[in-house]
Amino acid sequence: MSAFEHLLHGFGIASQWSNLLVAAIGAFIGTLVGMLPGLGPINGVAILLPLAYAMKLPPETALILLAAVYMGCEYGGRISSILLNVPGDAGAIMTAIDGYPMARKGLAGVALSISAWSSFVGSVIATLGLVIFAPVLADWAVAFGPAEYCALMIFAIACLAGMVGDKPVRTLLAALIGLTLATVGVDANSGVYRFTFDNVHLSDGIQFIVVVIGFFSVSELMLMLEQHTETGQQLVKNTGRMMFNAREAAQTWWCTVRSSVIGFFVGVLPGAGATIASAITYVTEKRIYGSNGTFGHGDIRGVAAPEAANNASATGSFVPMLTLGVPGSGTTAVMMGALTLYNITPGPMLFTQQPDIVWGLIASLFIGNVMLLVLNIPLVNLFARALSTPMWMLVPAIAAISAIGVYAVHATTFDLVLMTVLGVFGYILRKMDFPMSALILGFVLGEMLEQNLRRALSISNGDVAVLWSSPISAGLLLASGTMLIAPFLVRRLRGVRRQVA
Amino acid sequence: MNSDRVFAIAWLLLSAAAAWVATGFTAEFSYEPVGPRAFPLLLCVLMALCSIWLLVFPGPKVAWPQRGGAFRLAIMVAALLAYALVFQWLGFAIATALLTIVLGRLFGGGWMACVATGALMGISLFFLFDRWLEVTLPIGTLIEGLL
């Protein structure tokens, strides 16, 4: 079957009424979660994942829900960026730079509608990219053996360490902590209990959901409490004209398309996510238009570009997750964990073994984005009103829903206590600038990395050279090394140049 | 002292302890060249190396919350722990109502508003999830005893 036939089949699955309903609910919740400052896609997906699992949704429906939430967050983040000058999630930081000045000029409605439109264009272009590139990549990756897989996972972690920029050691340590947490529990190969300290609740490992909720929900609530102040930012109430006109659409068209393509490829790279994509495209567009633009003072292209990019990169990050089983972002790491809850192993075989899930998900991205466009242009005022929900109502609701999700998995008090403990630990790590996305990536990849490492060494009878003997694994390991060393070299070079100057 | 250094020392000790525990991971029967011990040990060594790096090159100072802020955080954590412990005993609805009151007050809600929200949230979330979405939540052994 060609990709086109697969896609048609996917539309068949995505348009079942239950999947349509779930996509609509996900899109709505996603926009809401994305809009609320502090809560981003990873929190939204983390909080909804256990609920989807507890409600016994079939895997493709659960994934459609989570994907819709993810996309919705990328749309929603812009609302508070524009109206409040407080980015709703990390991907929308750049949107505030020009979005808020536009709102102050009485153009909030235009900024909101053009950014919804460019989000939509970004998502659609990136979903087309997903349809074209993903099957090719999966075909290629089917030939991967355990050694290549090890190299690939090391590459993903190294990418994250290199990309997150100025703190490679912290990123590495965070990933290692995640990997170590994943070793807790009974070892599948030998039956040996590791780091369980004779606790029954730990014998099959620390639950993925407990880790995710602890690190992303509880620690987030603690950060919210710390940053909580009585006087909030002033919400721009006067939104003015709600729809962009043809001239504005034409003005932003090419910069939207350009940013979408860049965003997609940045998203495909493991480790680089929406935040980096929107920053790169904003800077690129600013450079392209130079003195012809009013970037920083309410340029409409400064709103369109980062919004197209963050949606495109979110969609792009599905590519490594679906084809290689190695997530491209923290949020897709959580979604990959969702698949493993259903005993589905992500990887290149997913395309042949679970076409319903893969193509249903891809088709639902098209459908979900249409829903999001509808939600985000005519109904944006409704969402904006939700921004005035007081924190004292919001925080207990998040806490209770998080607890429901954790409790739903095993119905034990132990998991709730562990959730709180991990939350405090996560708070400390986040205060000290350890990237949580690396930790969760490590946790998700931990078991796979160890299994593949051991399998590779079993095949070679203990000869370590097997790990870098094939050109693919050697290339990936070399690239990983470069990723880790490059930031140091760049900094060193810059230092030298400064001294010379 | 710089908090990076404190963390690095703590993590170094923890890695050493974990490595010591990990040396005991031996399988009685082994079919493979790499047993259950190697990977955790490797991770401990790498974590120790990262910790030493942080010890030598610590980052900038971390702005930890001041006394009042830390106190409020401690209340929040205590409330969440208490919530976990009474979850099955008081049941979801009552426990959630109490949690809502404490957290709501921490975030500046009025007494009456928090109590009303708490009651509403406990009951509505219970019905939404337990009855409608079929996510089983505890009714509470205390309440079951009374009934």
HADDOCK unambig.tbl for C-alpha pairs under 7 A between the chains (distance, minus, plus):
assign (segid A and resid 54 and name CA) (segid B and resid 135 and name CA) 5.75 0.50 0.50
assign (segid A and resid 55 and name CA) (segid B and resid 133 and name CA) 6.25 0.50 0.50
assign (segid A and resid 55 and name CA) (segid B and resid 134 and name CA) 6.26 0.50 0.50
assign (segid A and resid 55 and name CA) (segid B and resid 135 and name CA) 5.95 0.50 0.50
assign (segid A and resid 169 and name CA) (segid B and resid 50 and name CA) 6.25 0.50 0.50
assign (segid A and resid 173 and name CA) (segid B and resid 47 and name CA) 6.03 0.50 0.50
assign (segid A and resid 173 and name CA) (segid B and resid 50 and name CA) 6.06 0.50 0.50
assign (segid A and resid 176 and name CA) (segid B and resid 43 and name CA) 6.42 0.50 0.50
assign (segid A and resid 176 and name CA) (segid B and resid 47 and name CA) 6.45 0.50 0.50
assign (segid A and resid 180 and name CA) (segid B and resid 40 and name CA) 6.64 0.50 0.50
assign (segid A and resid 180 and name CA) (segid B and resid 43 and name CA) 6.59 0.50 0.50
assign (segid A and resid 183 and name CA) (segid B and resid 40 and name CA) 6.94 0.50 0.50
assign (segid A and resid 187 and name CA) (segid B and resid 36 and name CA) 6.59 0.50 0.50
assign (segid A and resid 190 and name CA) (segid B and resid 27 and name CA) 5.85 0.50 0.50
assign (segid A and resid 190 and name CA) (segid B and resid 36 and name CA) 6.80 0.50 0.50
assign (segid A and resid 192 and name CA) (segid B and resid 25 and name CA) 6.50 0.50 0.50
assign (segid A and resid 192 and name CA) (segid B and resid 27 and name CA) 6.23 0.50 0.50
assign (segid A and resid 194 and name CA) (segid B and resid 25 and name CA) 6.74 0.50 0.50
assign (segid A and resid 222 and name CA) (segid B and resid 73 and name CA) 6.48 0.50 0.50
assign (segid A and resid 225 and name CA) (segid B and resid 107 and name CA) 6.92 0.50 0.50
assign (segid A and resid 226 and name CA) (segid B and resid 65 and name CA) 6.97 0.50 0.50
assign (segid A and resid 226 and name CA) (segid B and resid 69 and name CA) 6.17 0.50 0.50
assign (segid A and resid 391 and name CA) (segid B and resid 107 and name CA) 6.30 0.50 0.50
assign (segid A and resid 392 and name CA) (segid B and resid 103 and name CA) 6.87 0.50 0.50
assign (segid A and resid 392 and name CA) (segid B and resid 104 and name CA) 4.23 0.50 0.50
assign (segid A and resid 392 and name CA) (segid B and resid 107 and name CA) 4.89 0.50 0.50
assign (segid A and resid 392 and name CA) (segid B and resid 108 and name CA) 6.36 0.50 0.50
assign (segid A and resid 392 and name CA) (segid B and resid 109 and name CA) 5.37 0.50 0.50
assign (segid A and resid 393 and name CA) (segid B and resid 104 and name CA) 6.37 0.50 0.50
assign (segid A and resid 396 and name CA) (segid B and resid 99 and name CA) 6.92 0.50 0.50
assign (segid A and resid 396 and name CA) (segid B and resid 100 and name CA) 4.92 0.50 0.50
assign (segid A and resid 396 and name CA) (segid B and resid 103 and name CA) 5.95 0.50 0.50
assign (segid A and resid 396 and name CA) (segid B and resid 104 and name CA) 6.63 0.50 0.50
assign (segid A and resid 400 and name CA) (segid B and resid 96 and name CA) 6.43 0.50 0.50
assign (segid A and resid 408 and name CA) (segid B and resid 135 and name CA) 6.34 0.50 0.50
assign (segid A and resid 408 and name CA) (segid B and resid 136 and name CA) 6.63 0.50 0.50
assign (segid A and resid 413 and name CA) (segid B and resid 84 and name CA) 5.86 0.50 0.50
assign (segid A and resid 413 and name CA) (segid B and resid 85 and name CA) 6.42 0.50 0.50
assign (segid A and resid 416 and name CA) (segid B and resid 84 and name CA) 5.25 0.50 0.50
assign (segid A and resid 417 and name CA) (segid B and resid 81 and name CA) 6.00 0.50 0.50
assign (segid A and resid 417 and name CA) (segid B and resid 84 and name CA) 5.74 0.50 0.50
assign (segid A and resid 420 and name CA) (segid B and resid 80 and name CA) 6.60 0.50 0.50
assign (segid A and resid 420 and name CA) (segid B and resid 81 and name CA) 6.55 0.50 0.50
assign (segid A and resid 431 and name CA) (segid B and resid 62 and name CA) 6.87 0.50 0.50
assign (segid A and resid 432 and name CA) (segid B and resid 62 and name CA) 6.27 0.50 0.50
assign (segid A and resid 450 and name CA) (segid B and resid 39 and name CA) 6.59 0.50 0.50
assign (segid A and resid 454 and name CA) (segid B and resid 34 and name CA) 5.83 0.50 0.50
assign (segid A and resid 457 and name CA) (segid B and resid 33 and name CA) 6.82 0.50 0.50
assign (segid A and resid 458 and name CA) (segid B and resid 32 and name CA) 5.53 0.50 0.50
assign (segid A and resid 458 and name CA) (segid B and resid 33 and name CA) 5.87 0.50 0.50
assign (segid A and resid 461 and name CA) (segid B and resid 33 and name CA) 6.37 0.50 0.50
assign (segid A and resid 462 and name CA) (segid B and resid 33 and name CA) 5.40 0.50 0.50
